[in-house]
């Protein structure tokens, strides 16, 4: 077994079938299937390959050859699957990174395993355990081992077996045989290098040894030169390794809270749910305090003996790590309602959390009482439960020149823009506007709107919205005959007050 005391050892795990494995396994097993992106085939199952489908083939040609199922690539599902695979790899090493090629359908995970070799009995045994763990679940994977992360990724495309006695010198020797076309994210540089006569990384390595990497940096760019340094773990030449290594990133598995209660008899009244609700919320509060977390969203699930479920979501504007407010908000949502069925099981789930560091309370030597934001939250929740979400909203500023478009109503639980746009901060503008501008009639030489209106000062011209409906107005401060002050404008386009 090789000893890696001062050097890092990277294991790259590439998932060749990732684009197809995000779809239903039953669907892919019963017929020929292919996944396409930008009119090219990026994955095909064995049934499609048997009919002549190859990767990179034009999608139209592939459809003519194979009358199978054509599926569009789903990048979001691929990322979710990659995250799930990283969570499973956490049992082997805490140092996990995710890699996705920008211009090719290749993705995988990069593992730094030098600190885990003694635990698993060497790199060969560790790789065997990982391979067995995933192949039994139906995954196809390719592995590559090297002294750098980029190098391990490139070697995952090669057939070199992992024997456990590899050295950095052997890794460099193998990397020199890698074709340049495997650097998928740099097609322009590779095309130019191949036209010059370079075919493998070894050809580039000889150029670096002869003239240093600065010559390639000037010709092919700093990013491509940095890639070569990352592959071989070099700086300016092959005799000098990097003096400072980038700190390893430690994988943080996603944590969430879930707890449930199974009742001895079905519950048919909401009042009977109060104690179970308190019990589960107390456990959630203990979990949040231990992890120094807070939450703004929880989900309740009511279930009966027939597996019917009913979900109830509770939101708060302010992150909570106590149970009181969440309990009151839950009761408000259940108030004046009937249970959809006799509840046999109650589940509490909290997936969305954020870091929260409790602040030590300060001494209050005044007679003033501290403000309690929970009072407003409870009041808003009660009003929403009684009046509906449409009746409860708050205003958020928009960066618009047009006064009536300067604010917009948003739900109470959404953050709002509280800073007025710079153009309105020092302008002569009232704090309250009508929902929509109302027309003013002209009677003789007098303006009339619920009485005679007389202009006091102005005008102030406001123009904007040229990309949609052009607006140009001259605004005036006016006073009605009953001494009510008004803000009126002359519409330059419509020629009307």
N, C-alpha and C positions, 0 to 999 in steps of 0.2 A: 504494500500500500504506500502510495506516495505521501510525503509529508509536506503540507502547505502551512508552515508556521507563520511566515511573513508575507505570503502572497495570497491573493484571493483566487477562488476557484468558482467559476460560473457555469451553471447548467441551464441551457436554453431548451424549453419545451415548446415545440411548434405544433399547432393543431391544424392539420391539413384539411380536415372536413368541417371546420368551424362554420363556414357559410351555409352548409347543409344541415348541420346538427341543430340549428335553431328552429327547424321545422319539425313537424310530426314524424316520428320514426316509423309509424305504421304507414303513413302516406308515402314515405321515401322507399319503403321496402316492397311495396306492391307494384310499382311501375317505374319506368325510366323518368328521372327527374334531373333538372339542371337549374342552376342559379345564375342569373345574368346581372350585369351592371354595365351601364353605358354601351349597351348593345354588344357586349362580349360575354362569353361563357367563362365564369370564374370558378365554377364547381359543377361536377357531374357525378352521379352515383354509378356503381358498376354496371347497372342495366343500360344506362345512357352511353357509357364508354364502350360497351359491347356493340353498340350501333354506330360507332365511329365518331362520337363526340369527344373533342379534345379541348383542353383549357386554352383560352385565348381565341377560340373560334368565333366567328361572327354569329350573332344570335339568329339571324334570318337563315343562314346556312344550316345551323344546328337544328332549327325547326323543320327544315326540309328533310334532313337526314333521320331525325328522330321525332316520332309523334308522341312525345311524352309531355310531362308537366314542366312548364317553364315558370320559375318563381323569381321575383325580383329580390335583390339583396336587401337584407334588413340589418343595417349597421347597429341600430340601438339594441336589438336582440343579441347580436354578437357581443357587444360590450357587456351586457348583463351576464351572458354565459361566461365570458372571460373573468368577470368579477367573481362569479360562483366558483370557477375553477381555482382562482387565486385563494379563495377561502378554504378550499380543500387542501391546497398545497401548504397552507399555514402549519399543518401538522408535521411537515418535514423541515421547514426552515422559517425563521421570522423575516428574512430578507427577500422580498418578492417584488418584482416590477412587472408591469404589463407593457408589451410591445406590439404596436400595430404599424405595418408598413403604410406609408402615405400613398404610394402609387402602385400597389400590388395587393392582392387579396391574401396577405399573409399576416398572421397574428399568433401571439403566444405569450408565455410567461418566462421571465428571466429570474433565476434563483442563485443567490450567492450561498454556497454550501460548505465553505472551508471550516466553519465553526461547528458543523453537524456531522463531520466524517467519523469521529470517534463514537458518537452515539449510534450510528447505523452500521458501523463496521467497514467504512471506506466508501469511495465514490461508486464503485461497481455495485455494491449491495444496496446503496441508497437509490441508485437509478433503477435497479431491479424492483425495489419496493414501489417506487413511483409508477413504473410501467405496469406492474401487476395491478395496482390499485385502480388505475383508470381503464385498462383494457377489460377488466371484469365488468365495468360499467358500460362497455360498448364504445369507448372513445378510441380514436386512432391518433397516435402522437409520434412525433419524431424528436430525437434528443441530440444535443450537441454540447460538448464539454470544451472549455478553454479557460485561459487565464484572464480574459476580458469578456464583458457582457456581449459586445458587438461580435467578437470573435466566436463566442459560443453560438450565437444566432446563425452566423454563416456556416458553421460546421454542422448545424442541424440539418442542412441540405446534403451532407456527405454521408457515405456509408461506414464511416470509421466507428468501430465498436469501442465501448468504454471499458477499459481494462483495469483501471485503478492505479496504474503506474505511469501515467502521463506526466510530462514535465513542460514548463513554459517553452523550452526549446523545441519540443515535439509539436506543441500547438502552433508555434510560428512556422514550422516546416509544413504543417498541414494547411495553414492559412495561405501560404504562398502558392498553393496549387488551386485555390478557389478561383473560378472564372469571374471576371469583372462584371459579367451580366447579372450576377446575383446581388449586386448593389442596386436593388430595384428602385430606390428613391432618388437616384441620380442619373437619369437616362441621358441627359445632355452631355455630362462629363464622360460617361461610359462610351457614348457614341464617338466623341472626339478622341478618346484614348484608343479605342479599337481602330479608328482610321489611321492613327499614328503608328499602330503595330503592337500595342499593348493588348494582351489577351487575359492574363491572370494577375492576381495580386503580387505574385513573385516578380513579374515584370516591373510593376510599380515599385516594389521593394528595392530592386536593383537600381532604379532611378534615384530613389531616396538615398541609398548608400553612396552613390556616386556624386550627387549634387546637393544633398540634404533636402528636407521636405519644403524648404522655403521656395524652391523653384516651382514645385507643384502648387504651392499656395498662391503664388503670383499669377499662375496661368489658369488654375481651375477653381480658385476661390478658397476663402478661409474655412468655410463650412465643410467642404470636401476634404481639405487637409486635416481638419479636426477629426473627421471620421476615420481617416487612416491612422491617426495617432491613437484613437480609442480602440481600434481593432488590434493593433500590435502593442499597445501600452508603451508608446514612445513619445518623445518630445521633438527634438530636432534631428536626431539620427538614431540608428538602431543600437547604438552602444550606450544610450542614456535613457533609462526608464523615467517615468514621471516621478518628480520629487514629492508631490503632494497628491494623495488619492482623495477622490470625492467621497464624503461620508456615505455610508450605506443607509438606504431608506428602510425603515422598519415597517412592515405591513401591519395595518390596524384593521382587524376584522370588524365588520359591521355588527353593532350590538343593538338589540331591541328587547323590550320587556313584553312578556306575555304570561298571563296567569288566568286560570279558570276555576270555577266552582261547579261541581256536579251536585244537584239538589237531590235529597232523598225522595221528595215528592214534587210534582209540578206546581209552579207558582203562577197564580192567576190574577193577583192584585199587585199594583205597583208599590203599594206600601210595604209589601213583603220583600221587595227588592232593596230597600234602603240599607239594611244591615249588610247584605252581601256586597253592595256597592261600596260602602265604607271600608269593608275588609280588604277588597282588592285595591282600592285607592291607597290605603295605608301601606300595603306592600309596594305599590309603585313609588310612593314618597320615600320609603326606605331605600329602594333601589337608586332613585335619583340622587339622594343625599350621599350615598356610598360612592357613587361614580362621579359626583360633582357635576351633575347634568341638570338640565331643565327642559321643559317641553311646553309646546303651545297647542298640541293636538293629541287626543287619545281617541280610541275607537272601541266601542262596546259591541259585542255580538250576542244576541239572544238566540237560543236554539231550543227546539223541542225534540221529542223522542222520535219524530219522523224526519229528522235532519233538515227541517225548515229553519232558515236563519233570517234574522233582521238586524241590520247594522245601524249604529247610532254614533255619529261623529261629534265630538265636542272640541271647540276651538277657543283660544284665548288670545287677546292682543299682547299680553305680557307673559314672558316665560315663567312657568310655575315649577316649583319643586316641593310644594306643600299640597296636601290633598283637599283642603277646605274649599277653595274656589272651584276646582274641578268637580267636586261633589255637588255643590250648589248649582253649577251650570248643567250637570247631568239631570238633576231633579227638575230644573226648569224645562228642559226638553221633554221630560216625561209627564209634566204637569198637564192635567186636563186631557189625557190620552188614555186609550185602552191598550192593553198588551195585545199584539197581533195573534198570539197563541199562548197556551200554557207553557211557561218557560221551564225547561228541564236543565239547561246549562247556561252559565253566564261567563263570558270571556272578555278580558280586558287586554288590549294590545296598544303598545306605544312604540312606534318605529322612528318617529322624528324627534330627535333630541339635539341640544346644543350645549356647549360647555358653559358651566355656571360656577363661579367662585363666590361663595357667600361672603358678604361684606359685614365686618363687625359693626354693630349698631353704635351710633355716637350718643353721648349724653345730651339730653335736651334740658336746658336750664330756663327755658321760657315757658310761658303758659300756653303757647300755641300747640295745637295737636298736629301731629304729622298727617300729611295727606294720605289717603288710602285709595289707591287706584282700583282696588277690588270692588269698592262701592259702585263706581261707574260701570265696571265690567258687568257686575250683577244686574244693575239697572238696565243697561243696554240689552243684556241677554233676556231679561223679563219682557221688555218692550218688543224685542224681535219675536219672541215666542207668541206674543199676543197679537201684534200688528202685522207680522210677516217681514221677511227680509227686504222687500221692496220699499217698505215704509221707513226703514232705518238705514241711513247712509251718512257719510261725511263728505266734506268738500276737499278737493286736492287742487293745488295750483297747477296750471299749465303755462308753459312758456309761449304765450300767444300774445300778439299785439292787439287782437280784437277783444274788447272788454268782455263780451258775453261768453267768449270761448276761453277766457282766462282761468276758469274753474270748471271742474267736472265732478259729479257725484261718484263715489266709490263705496264698496262695502266697508263696514266698520272694522272688520278684521284685516284689512289690507293697509300697508303703510302708505302714508300720503306725503306729498310734497308741501312743506309748510313755508317755504321761502318764496316770497312774491318775486315775479320776474323783474329784473333790473329796470326795464322800461316803465314799470308801473310804481316803483318804490317812491319816486319823487314827483310823480305826475298828479295833476289835479283830478282825482278820481274818487267817487263816492264808495263807501264800504258796502253798499247794498244796491243791487241792480234788479230790474224786472227780469223774469225768465227769458223773455224775448222783447226786443225793442218795439214800442207801440207808436203808430203814426200820429203826428201832430197836424191838425188842420190849420189852414191859413184862411182867415176870415178878414177880408179887406187887407189892411196893413198889420193885423195882429195875429200872433200865434195863439192857438187855443187847444188846451188839453185839460178838461175838467175845470176850465176857467182860463182867463187871459194869462198868457205867459210872456214875460219880458226878459230879454237877454241882459246879463250883467257883465260878463267878461268872456273873452275868447277872441278868435277861435284857436283851438289846438288840433292840428291835423294828425290823423292816425291812418296809416296805410298798411296793407298787408294782404296775405292769402292770395298772392298773385298766381300761385301754382294751381289753385282750385277755382274759387270765385273771387276775383279781385275786389278788394274793399278799400274805399277812400272816403273818409268822413272828416268834417270839421266840427269839433265838439265845443260847446258853449256852456258856461254856468248861467242858469236862468232862475227866475223867481216867479211863482204864480201869484195871483192877486190875493190869495189867503196867506201869503208869506212863506209858503212851502218852497224850499230850494229844489231845483231839478237839474239834471245833466242831460242836455239835449244835443242832437247833432244834425247836420245837413249832409245828406248822402250825395256825394259828388257824381256817382254813377246814375242813380235813379232820379236825381234832381228833386228830392223830397225831404221834408223834415220828419 
